[in-house]
Amino acid sequence: MNDNFNAAPHRRYNILTGEWVLVSPHRTKRPWQGKKEETAKPEIITYDPNCYLCPTNTRINGEVNSDYKNTFVFTNDFGALLPNSLDFNYEEGLLKAEGETGICKVICFSPDHSLTLPDMEVSDIEKVITTWQEEYKELSAKPEINHVQIFENKGATMGCSNPHPHGQIWAQKSTPNEVLKKTEKQEEYFKKHGKSLLTAYIEQELKEKERIIFENESFVSLVPFWAVWPYEVMIVPKNHRKSICELTGKEKLDYAEQLKIVTQKYDKLFDTSFPYSSGIHQSPTNGEYPEWHFHMSFYPPLLRSATVKKFMVGYEMFGMPQRDITAELAAKSLREL
């Protein structure tokens, strides 16, 4: 590892987006007298009669959930995107807008009200992945859908509106900003070198081993060199796969193991149910995109402890992302758990 990484402020380049992050390792020594989060232990219950997501319960719109035993998917009762919303284009001088359509779904990981991913069996996490694959395939087949975003917001700190472990899918007509940036950089590298950008990247990471957290036969989890969030993690398949639908049976099992190990390490880091936003970036659905190499990212806000989180304010809002703890030290902490 470069000796300067833990000694001096520096910038790091994100190969997937073309953007930079400021790293200030000396700031880890600053005292903290700011806001501290509450860390009350969640009540462990398998069924909550007042939960809108538990089996057989009635949701706010009057629909009744099935008595599901594994995963459960339904169209979001308050989706940010609607399939039949008004289609329009507006352009007046410098003002531009257009209608947007899409489908939003909710995926309950388990009928158990308190069972988060780190506490699930690998075989049950594999069923979640199977559901992701089914939904991606079904939604991407629709001509009006050009991108499918699978994600999870875990914990009240991340704005999660219901404690029952669940994720979401937003499928839409347009392609989101982050995906457009990643498409451009991956296409640029693929055309020049004939292989995917992330294939080359993880080959280098596996040689250096500074930022690796966990490796199995098919996948590797690591703290990206350009990570913004304190304990940010990326899970990447070793083989070039454009989407989760291309995974073999063995790869899907290894992916499930990665999800369990990474989230277990998170929970052990500060001895708390670790909050995060996670998302799967994969090929848009309106073309071939041979350059795309799917990956899953975790963006957790906790910085020093279960009560102190990272705030994206001030310089981060008006300048560029900034972090204190280096990616190497964050990876070491997670790897050793």
C-alpha positions in Angstrom: 0.0 0.0 0.0 1.2 3.5 -0.8 2.5 5.0 2.4 0.9 8.4 1.5 -2.6 6.9 1.7 -2.8 7.0 5.5 -0.7 10.1 6.0 -1.8 12.8 3.6 -5.0 14.3 2.1 -5.4 13.0 -1.5 -7.9 12.4 -4.2 -9.0 9.0 -5.6 -10.5 8.4 -9.0 -13.7 6.4 -9.5 -13.1 4.3 -12.7 -16.8 3.6 -13.0 -18.1 7.1 -13.0 -15.1 9.4 -13.9 -15.5 11.3 -10.6 -13.1 12.0 -7.8 -13.4 11.6 -4.0 -11.3 13.5 -1.4 -9.7 11.4 1.3 -8.6 13.1 4.5 -7.1 10.3 6.8 -5.8 12.7 9.4 -9.4 13.7 10.3 -10.1 10.4 12.0 -8.5 11.9 15.1 -10.9 14.8 15.4 -13.2 14.9 18.5 -16.9 14.3 18.0 -19.4 16.4 19.9 -22.1 16.3 17.2 -25.3 14.2 16.7 -25.4 10.7 18.0 -27.9 8.1 16.8 -30.1 6.1 19.1 -29.1 2.4 19.2 -32.1 0.7 20.9 -32.1 -3.0 20.1 -35.1 -3.9 17.8 -37.7 -6.1 19.3 -37.3 -9.6 17.9 -40.8 -10.9 16.8 -41.6 -13.2 13.9 -45.1 -11.8 13.3 -46.5 -8.3 13.8 -50.3 -8.0 13.4 -49.9 -4.3 12.7 -47.3 -4.7 10.0 -48.3 -4.0 6.4 -45.8 -6.6 5.1 -46.4 -9.6 7.3 -48.2 -12.6 5.8 -52.1 -12.5 5.7 -52.1 -8.9 6.9 -54.1 -6.2 5.1 -52.2 -3.4 3.5 -53.3 0.3 3.6 -55.0 -0.1 0.2 -57.2 -2.9 1.4 -55.3 -5.8 -0.3 -54.5 -8.8 1.7 -51.0 -10.4 1.7 -50.8 -14.0 0.9 -49.7 -16.5 3.5 -46.2 -16.6 1.9 -43.5 -18.9 3.1 -40.4 -17.6 1.4 -40.3 -14.3 -0.6 -43.3 -12.1 -1.5 -43.6 -9.5 -4.2 -46.3 -6.9 -4.8 -46.7 -3.7 -6.7 -45.8 -0.8 -4.4 -49.0 0.8 -3.1 -47.3 4.3 -3.2 -44.9 3.8 -6.1 -42.7 6.7 -7.2 -43.3 5.6 -10.8 -46.7 4.7 -12.4 -47.2 2.6 -15.5 -50.0 4.7 -17.0 -48.9 8.2 -16.0 -49.2 11.1 -18.5 -46.7 11.0 -21.4 -45.6 14.5 -22.3 -42.6 16.6 -23.4 -42.1 20.2 -22.3 -39.3 22.5 -23.6 -39.5 26.3 -23.2 -36.2 28.1 -23.5 -33.9 26.7 -20.8 -36.7 24.7 -19.1 -37.1 21.1 -20.1 -39.2 18.3 -18.7 -40.8 15.0 -19.9 -43.3 12.5 -18.5 -41.8 9.3 -16.9 -43.5 5.9 -16.6 -42.5 2.8 -14.7 -43.3 0.1 -12.2 -42.3 0.0 -8.5 -42.4 -3.3 -6.6 -41.7 -4.4 -3.0 -39.9 -7.7 -2.2 -40.3 -9.2 1.3 -37.3 -11.3 1.9 -39.0 -13.6 4.4 -42.3 -14.0 6.3 -40.3 -13.5 9.5 -40.9 -9.9 10.6 -37.4 -9.6 12.2 -35.2 -11.8 9.9 -32.7 -9.6 8.2 -30.2 -10.9 5.5 -27.3 -11.6 7.9 -29.6 -13.9 10.0 -31.1 -15.8 7.1 -29.8 -19.1 5.9 -27.7 -19.0 2.7 -30.4 -21.2 1.0 -33.1 -18.7 1.9 -30.9 -15.8 0.6 -30.6 -17.8 -2.6 -34.4 -17.7 -2.9 -34.2 -13.9 -2.7 -31.7 -13.8 -5.6 -34.0 -16.1 -7.6 -36.8 -13.6 -7.0 -34.6 -10.8 -8.2 -33.8 -12.8 -11.3 -37.4 -13.5 -12.0 -38.4 -9.9 -11.6 -35.6 -8.5 -13.7 -36.4 -10.9 -16.5 -40.1 -10.2 -16.4 -39.8 -6.4 -16.2 -37.0 -6.2 -18.8 -39.2 -8.0 -21.3 -41.6 -5.1 -21.3 -41.0 -2.7 -24.2 -41.7 0.3 -22.1 -39.0 -0.6 -19.5 -35.4 0.3 -20.3 -33.8 -0.1 -16.8 -34.4 -2.1 -13.7 -33.0 -1.0 -10.4 -33.0 -3.5 -7.5 -32.2 -2.0 -4.0 -32.7 -2.2 -0.3 -32.8 0.5 2.4 -32.1 -1.1 5.7 -32.9 0.7 9.0 -34.7 3.8 10.0 -31.5 5.8 9.6 -31.8 5.1 5.8 -35.4 6.2 5.7 -36.9 2.7 5.7 -40.6 3.1 6.4 -41.3 -0.4 7.5 -39.1 -2.6 9.8 -40.1 -5.9 8.1 -37.0 -6.8 6.0 -37.7 -6.0 2.4 -36.2 -4.5 -0.8 -37.6 -2.7 -3.8 -37.5 -2.6 -7.6 -38.0 0.5 -9.6 -38.3 -0.2 -13.3 -38.6 2.7 -15.7 -38.6 4.1 -19.2 -35.4 6.2 -18.9 -32.0 5.2 -17.7 -30.9 6.8 -14.4 -27.9 9.1 -14.1 -25.5 6.8 -12.3 -26.1 4.0 -14.8 -25.5 6.3 -17.7 -22.1 7.3 -16.2 -21.1 3.7 -15.6 -22.2 2.7 -19.1 -20.0 5.3 -20.7 -16.9 4.3 -18.7 -17.4 0.6 -19.1 -18.0 0.9 -22.8 -14.9 3.1 -23.2 -12.7 0.5 -21.5 -14.3 -2.5 -23.3 -13.8 -1.1 -26.8 -10.2 -0.3 -26.0 -9.2 -3.5 -24.2 -11.7 -6.2 -25.2 -12.7 -7.1 -21.7 -14.8 -5.7 -19.0 -13.5 -2.9 -16.8 -14.5 -4.7 -13.6 -12.7 -7.9 -14.7 -9.5 -5.9 -14.9 -10.2 -4.1 -11.7 -10.8 -7.2 -9.5 -7.8 -8.9 -11.0 -5.6 -6.0 -9.7 -7.4 -6.0 -6.3 -7.0 -9.8 -5.9 -3.2 -9.4 -6.5 -2.9 -6.5 -4.0 -5.3 -7.9 -1.4 -5.4 -4.6 0.5 -9.1 -3.9 0.1 -10.5 -7.5 -0.2 -13.0 -8.5 2.5 -14.2 -12.0 1.4 -13.6 -14.2 -1.6 -15.2 -17.4 -2.7 -15.0 -19.3 -6.0 -17.3 -17.1 -8.0 -17.4 -13.7 -6.2 -15.3 -11.2 -4.4 -16.3 -8.5 -1.9 -14.1 -5.5 -1.3 -14.0 -1.9 -0.3 -13.6 0.0 -3.6 -10.4 2.1 -4.0 -12.6 5.1 -4.6 -15.2 4.3 -1.9 -17.1 7.4 -0.6 -19.0 5.9 2.4 -16.9 4.9 5.5 -17.5 1.1 5.2 -18.7 1.0 1.6 -18.6 -2.5 0.0 -18.9 -3.8 -3.5 -19.7 -7.4 -4.4 -18.5 -8.4 -7.9 -18.7 -11.7 -9.9 -15.3 -12.9 -11.0 -16.7 -14.0 -14.4 -18.1 -11.2 -16.7 -21.9 -11.3 -16.1 -24.0 -8.5 -17.5 -26.9 -9.2 -15.2 -28.0 -11.5 -12.4 -29.9 -13.5 -14.9 -26.6 -14.8 -16.3 -25.5 -16.5 -13.1 -25.0 -20.2 -13.0 -26.4 -22.3 -10.1 -23.0 -22.4 -8.4 -22.5 -18.6 -8.9 -26.0 -17.9 -7.4 -25.1 -19.9 -4.3 -21.7 -18.1 -4.0 -23.5 -14.8 -4.3 -25.9 -15.7 -1.5 -22.9 -16.6 0.7 -21.3 -13.3 -0.1 -24.5 -11.4 0.9 -24.6 -13.3 4.2 -20.9 -12.8 5.1 -20.8 -9.1 4.2 -24.0 -8.3 6.2 -22.8 -10.4 9.1 -19.6 -8.5 9.2 -21.5 -5.2 9.2 -23.6 -6.2 12.2 -20.5 -7.3 14.1 -18.5 -4.1 13.3 -20.3 -1.9 15.8 -22.5 -4.6 17.4 -25.7 -3.3 15.9 -28.2 -4.0 13.2 -26.1 -2.2 10.6 -28.1 0.3 8.4 -27.3 0.7 4.7 -28.6 1.3 1.3 -27.6 -1.4 -1.2 -28.2 -1.6 -4.9 -27.5 -3.8 -7.9 -26.2 -2.1 -11.0 -26.5 -4.2 -14.1 -27.1 -3.9 -17.8 -29.9 -1.6 -19.0 -32.6 -3.6 -20.7 -33.0 -1.7 -24.0 -29.9 -3.2 -25.8 -27.1 -5.7 -25.7 -24.5 -3.7 -23.6 -21.6 -6.2 -23.9 -19.4 -4.0 -21.7 -21.6 -4.2 -18.6 -20.3 -6.1 -15.6 -23.0 -6.3 -12.9 -22.0 -5.5 -9.3 -23.8 -4.8 -6.0 -22.8 -1.8 -3.8 -23.5 -1.2 -0.1 -23.5 2.4 1.2 -23.7 2.3 5.0 -23.6 5.7 6.9 -22.0 4.6 10.2 -18.6 6.2 10.7 -17.0 5.6 14.2 -19.6 3.7 16.1 -23.2 2.6 16.2 -24.1 6.2 17.2 -22.0 8.3 15.0 -22.7 8.5 11.2 -21.3 10.1 8.2 -23.1 13.2 7.0 -23.0 14.3 3.3 -23.2 18.1 3.9 -21.2 21.3 3.3 -18.2 20.5 1.1 -19.8 17.2 -0.1 -22.9 19.0 -1.3 -21.1 21.9 -3.0 -17.7 20.4 -3.9 -17.1 16.7 -4.1 -17.5 13.6 -1.9 -15.0 13.3 1.0 -14.1 10.6 3.5 -11.8 10.3 6.5 -11.0 6.6 7.1 -9.2 5.1 4.1 -10.6 2.3 2.1 -7.7 0.1 3.2 -8.3 0.6 6.9 -12.0 0.0 6.4 -11.4 -3.2 4.5 -9.0 -4.4 7.2 -11.6 -3.8 10.0 -14.3 -5.8 8.0 -11.9 -8.5 6.8 -10.7 -9.4 10.4 -14.2 -9.8 11.8 
